[in-house]
């Protein structure tokens, strides 16, 4: 019994090989391509990390030149979901020659608050309030009161693929419900356009708009024009100069020109400080001049 069993095993081996040969000779059919590409989890994680770093860099860059009372917008890209809280203090000293002997001096103080919410990479909503206005005439305190709240929507449009030319459109509304010697009665509406160019470390802004006060007996119309040059000489610091021309279409005598200079400092990752000083003149009234000093503090919420 042992010899036949061994013989059977020897004969079975070639038979099994012969049966397996046709199957092995058949070419392997390629797997049909999948309708969904394979996910590269490592690449996705790296892309998310780079996106977070880029968002932080944009946020830090925006803090170097924060929004300031004398300049509506610098048209920088926005970090979606970011919340920025800003506070400003401004003091104006106006001097007017009444005649050859007498002069009138007005000193005005403003405390401003602004909240900015990033809605999209180039869209931002802003809510602000000129909280307190104090007016002194010739050294004597005269009037004070709450200023006006306002809301603003800003949308930026990249003009070129590199993002070195930007156009920002701003729409502002103010109900005029404050209690202040400077509160306008009626509905305040404004539309502005800001064109920005970034040649190297410089930032050049040109702004024009139309501001109106409606729903009153005597509607008011003004055209603000401004140009700003900013130089970021350090990653955390910049200086700027600004020219502003305000045209009052109701009374051209109330039009004025001002020159301002200042600087911005970014001492902490989520904090920026802005300070400026300016001189203003009224071309139509040589006896009218004013000085402006302002500080502006911006902080980002995590």
C-alpha positions as CSV (number, residue, x, y, z in Angstrom):
1,X,0.0,0.0,0.0
2,X,2.9,2.3,0.6
3,X,4.3,2.1,-3.0
4,X,1.1,2.8,-4.9
5,X,0.3,5.8,-2.6
6,X,3.7,7.2,-3.3
7,X,3.3,6.7,-7.0
8,X,-0.1,8.5,-7.0
9,X,1.5,11.4,-5.2
10,X,4.3,11.6,-7.8
11,X,1.8,11.5,-10.7
12,X,-0.5,14.1,-9.1
13,X,2.2,16.8,-8.9
14,X,2.6,17.2,-12.8
15,X,-1.2,17.0,-13.2
16,X,-1.7,19.9,-10.8
17,X,1.1,21.9,-12.5
18,X,-0.6,21.3,-15.9
19,X,-3.9,22.5,-14.6
20,X,-2.5,25.6,-13.0
21,X,-0.4,26.6,-16.1
22,X,-3.3,27.9,-18.2
23,X,-4.5,30.1,-15.3
24,X,-1.1,31.5,-14.8
25,X,-0.6,32.1,-18.5
26,X,-3.6,34.3,-18.7
27,X,-2.7,38.0,-18.6
28,X,-3.8,40.0,-15.6
29,X,-6.7,42.3,-16.5
30,X,-6.1,45.9,-15.4
31,X,-8.4,47.2,-12.7
32,X,-10.9,49.7,-14.0
33,X,-10.1,53.2,-13.0
34,X,-12.0,54.5,-10.0
35,X,-14.4,57.3,-10.5
36,X,-13.0,59.1,-7.4
37,X,-9.2,59.8,-7.1
38,X,-7.5,58.3,-4.1
39,X,-7.3,60.8,-1.3
40,X,-3.9,61.8,-0.1
41,X,-4.5,62.5,3.5
42,X,-0.9,63.7,4.1
43,X,-1.2,66.2,1.3
44,X,-4.6,67.4,2.6
45,X,-3.1,67.9,6.1
46,X,-0.2,69.8,4.7
47,X,-2.5,72.0,2.6
48,X,-4.6,72.8,5.7
49,X,-1.5,73.7,7.7
50,X,-0.3,76.0,4.9
51,X,-3.7,77.7,4.7
52,X,-3.7,78.3,8.5
53,X,-0.2,79.8,8.3
54,X,-1.2,82.0,5.4
55,X,-4.2,83.2,7.2
56,X,-2.1,84.1,10.2
57,X,0.4,85.9,8.0
58,X,-2.4,87.9,6.3
59,X,-3.9,88.8,9.7
60,X,-0.5,90.0,11.0
61,X,0.1,92.0,7.8
62,X,-3.2,93.7,8.1
63,X,-2.4,94.7,11.7
64,X,0.6,96.7,10.5
65,X,-1.7,99.2,8.8
66,X,-4.9,99.1,10.8
67,X,-7.9,101.1,9.8
68,X,-7.7,104.7,11.1
69,X,-10.2,107.6,11.5
70,X,-8.4,109.7,8.8
71,X,-8.4,107.0,6.2
72,X,-11.4,104.7,5.5
73,X,-9.7,101.6,4.1
74,X,-6.4,100.2,2.9
75,X,-8.0,97.5,0.7
76,X,-5.9,94.6,2.2
77,X,-7.2,91.1,1.9
78,X,-9.3,89.8,4.8
79,X,-9.2,86.7,6.9
80,X,-12.7,85.0,6.8
81,X,-14.1,84.6,10.3
82,X,-11.5,87.0,11.9
83,X,-12.9,89.6,14.4
84,X,-10.9,92.8,14.9
85,X,-11.7,95.3,17.6
86,X,-10.4,98.8,17.4
87,X,-10.5,101.9,19.5
88,X,-9.3,105.4,18.6
89,X,-8.9,108.8,20.3
90,X,-8.7,112.0,18.2
91,X,-8.4,115.6,19.1
92,X,-8.9,118.5,16.7
93,X,-8.0,122.1,17.3
94,X,-9.7,124.6,14.9
95,X,-8.7,128.2,14.8
96,X,-10.6,130.9,12.9
97,X,-9.8,134.6,12.6
98,X,-13.1,136.5,13.2
99,X,-11.5,139.9,12.4
100,X,-8.1,141.6,12.7
101,X,-8.1,141.3,16.5
102,X,-10.4,138.5,17.6
103,X,-10.0,134.7,16.9
104,X,-12.1,131.7,17.8
105,X,-10.5,128.4,18.9
106,X,-12.5,125.2,19.0
107,X,-11.1,122.0,20.6
108,X,-12.9,118.8,19.8
109,X,-12.2,115.3,21.3
110,X,-13.5,112.1,19.8
111,X,-13.5,108.5,21.2
112,X,-14.2,106.0,18.5
113,X,-14.9,102.2,18.5
114,X,-14.9,99.9,15.5
115,X,-15.6,96.1,15.1
116,X,-14.6,94.4,11.9
117,X,-15.8,90.9,10.9
118,X,-14.3,89.0,8.0
119,X,-17.1,87.5,5.8
120,X,-15.0,86.3,2.9
121,X,-11.4,86.7,1.6
122,X,-12.3,90.1,0.2
123,X,-15.5,91.0,2.1
124,X,-15.8,92.6,5.5
125,X,-18.6,94.0,7.6
126,X,-17.9,96.9,10.0
127,X,-19.8,98.4,12.9
128,X,-18.6,101.5,14.6
129,X,-19.7,104.2,17.0
130,X,-18.2,107.6,17.7
131,X,-19.0,107.2,21.3
132,X,-18.1,110.5,22.8
133,X,-17.6,114.0,21.5
134,X,-16.4,116.9,23.7
135,X,-16.3,120.5,22.5
136,X,-14.4,123.3,24.2
137,X,-14.5,127.0,22.9
138,X,-11.6,129.2,23.8
139,X,-10.6,126.8,26.7
140,X,-14.1,126.5,28.2
141,X,-16.0,123.3,27.9
142,X,-19.2,123.9,26.1
143,X,-20.9,120.7,24.9
144,X,-20.6,117.0,24.9
145,X,-22.7,114.0,23.9
146,X,-22.8,110.6,22.3
147,X,-21.8,110.4,18.6
148,X,-23.3,108.4,15.8
149,X,-23.3,104.6,15.2
150,X,-22.6,103.4,11.7
151,X,-22.4,100.3,9.6
152,X,-20.2,99.6,6.7
153,X,-19.7,96.9,4.1
154,X,-16.4,96.6,2.3
155,X,-15.8,94.4,-0.8
156,X,-12.3,94.1,-2.4
157,X,-11.8,93.2,-6.0
158,X,-8.3,92.0,-7.1
159,X,-7.5,93.8,-10.4
160,X,-4.6,91.5,-11.4
161,X,-3.8,87.8,-10.5
162,X,-0.8,88.8,-8.4
163,X,-3.0,90.9,-6.0
164,X,-0.6,93.9,-6.4
165,X,-3.5,96.1,-7.7
166,X,-6.7,96.1,-5.6
167,X,-10.0,97.9,-5.8
168,X,-12.2,98.2,-2.7
169,X,-15.8,99.4,-2.7
170,X,-17.4,100.6,0.5
171,X,-21.0,101.4,1.4
172,X,-21.7,103.2,4.7
173,X,-25.0,104.0,6.5
174,X,-25.5,106.1,9.6
175,X,-29.0,106.7,11.2
176,X,-28.0,110.0,12.8
177,X,-29.5,109.2,16.2
178,X,-26.6,110.4,18.4
179,X,-26.7,113.3,20.8
180,X,-23.7,115.4,20.0
181,X,-23.0,118.9,18.7
182,X,-21.7,117.1,15.6
183,X,-24.6,114.7,15.1
184,X,-26.2,115.0,11.7
185,X,-30.0,114.7,11.6
186,X,-31.4,112.4,8.9
187,X,-30.0,109.4,7.1
188,X,-26.3,109.4,6.3
189,X,-25.2,107.4,3.3
190,X,-21.8,107.1,1.7
191,X,-20.2,105.3,-1.2
192,X,-16.4,105.1,-1.6
193,X,-13.9,103.5,-3.9
194,X,-10.3,102.8,-2.9
195,X,-7.6,101.8,-5.4
196,X,-4.4,100.3,-4.0
197,X,-1.1,99.5,-5.5
198,X,1.8,97.6,-3.8
199,X,5.1,98.6,-5.4
200,X,7.7,96.8,-3.3
201,X,7.6,97.8,0.4
202,X,5.3,100.8,-0.5
203,X,1.5,100.9,-0.5
204,X,-0.3,103.6,-2.5
205,X,-4.0,104.3,-1.9
206,X,-6.3,106.7,-3.9
207,X,-9.8,107.2,-2.6
208,X,-12.9,109.0,-3.9
209,X,-16.5,108.9,-2.8
210,X,-19.8,110.7,-2.3
211,X,-21.2,111.2,1.2
212,X,-24.8,112.4,1.7
213,X,-27.2,113.3,4.5
214,X,-30.8,112.7,3.3
215,X,-34.3,112.9,4.8
216,X,-33.7,116.4,6.1
217,X,-34.9,119.8,5.0
218,X,-31.5,120.7,3.7
219,X,-29.7,117.6,2.3
220,X,-25.9,117.7,2.4
221,X,-23.5,116.4,-0.2
222,X,-19.8,116.0,0.1
223,X,-17.0,114.5,-2.0
224,X,-14.0,113.2,-0.1
225,X,-10.7,112.7,-2.0
226,X,-7.5,111.3,-0.5
227,X,-4.2,109.8,-1.3
228,X,-2.0,107.8,1.1
229,X,1.6,106.6,0.8
230,X,2.6,103.9,3.3
231,X,6.1,102.5,3.7
232,X,6.7,99.2,5.6
233,X,10.4,99.7,6.5
234,X,10.2,96.8,9.0
235,X,8.0,93.7,9.2
236,X,6.3,95.2,12.3
237,X,6.4,98.9,11.5
238,X,5.4,101.4,8.8
239,X,5.1,105.1,8.3
240,X,2.5,106.9,6.2
241,X,1.6,110.3,4.7
242,X,-1.8,111.3,3.6
243,X,-3.4,114.1,1.6
244,X,-7.2,114.7,2.0
245,X,-9.4,117.1,0.1
246,X,-13.0,117.4,1.2
247,X,-15.4,119.3,-1.1
248,X,-18.7,120.5,0.4
249,X,-21.1,120.7,-2.6
250,X,-23.6,122.8,-0.5
251,X,-21.1,125.4,0.6
252,X,-17.7,125.4,-1.1
253,X,-16.5,127.7,1.6
254,X,-16.7,124.8,4.0
255,X,-14.3,122.7,1.9
256,X,-10.9,121.9,3.3
257,X,-7.5,120.4,2.7
258,X,-5.4,118.5,5.2
259,X,-2.0,116.9,5.3
260,X,-1.3,114.1,7.8
261,X,1.7,112.0,8.7
262,X,2.0,109.1,11.1
263,X,3.2,105.6,11.8
264,X,2.0,102.2,12.8
265,X,3.7,99.7,15.1
266,X,2.9,96.0,15.5
267,X,4.4,95.1,18.9
268,X,2.5,91.8,19.4
269,X,1.0,89.2,17.0
270,X,-2.5,90.4,17.7
271,X,-2.0,94.1,18.5
272,X,-1.2,97.2,16.5
273,X,-0.9,100.9,17.4
274,X,-1.4,103.7,15.0
275,X,-0.6,107.4,15.7
276,X,-0.8,110.4,13.3
277,X,-0.5,114.2,13.3
278,X,-1.9,116.6,10.7
279,X,-2.4,120.1,9.6
280,X,-5.4,121.4,7.8
281,X,-6.3,124.5,5.8
282,X,-9.3,126.0,4.1
283,X,-8.4,127.3,0.7
284,X,-11.4,129.5,0.5
285,X,-11.0,130.9,4.1
286,X,-7.3,131.7,4.7
287,X,-8.0,132.5,8.4
288,X,-9.2,129.0,9.2
289,X,-6.7,126.2,10.1
290,X,-6.7,123.2,12.3
291,X,-4.4,120.7,13.9
292,X,-5.3,117.0,14.3
293,X,-3.7,114.4,16.5
294,X,-4.9,110.8,16.7
295,X,-4.1,107.4,18.1
296,X,-5.6,104.2,16.9
297,X,-5.4,100.8,18.6
298,X,-6.3,97.5,16.9
299,X,-6.5,94.1,18.4
300,X,-7.5,90.7,16.9
301,X,-9.5,88.1,18.6
302,X,-8.3,84.5,18.3
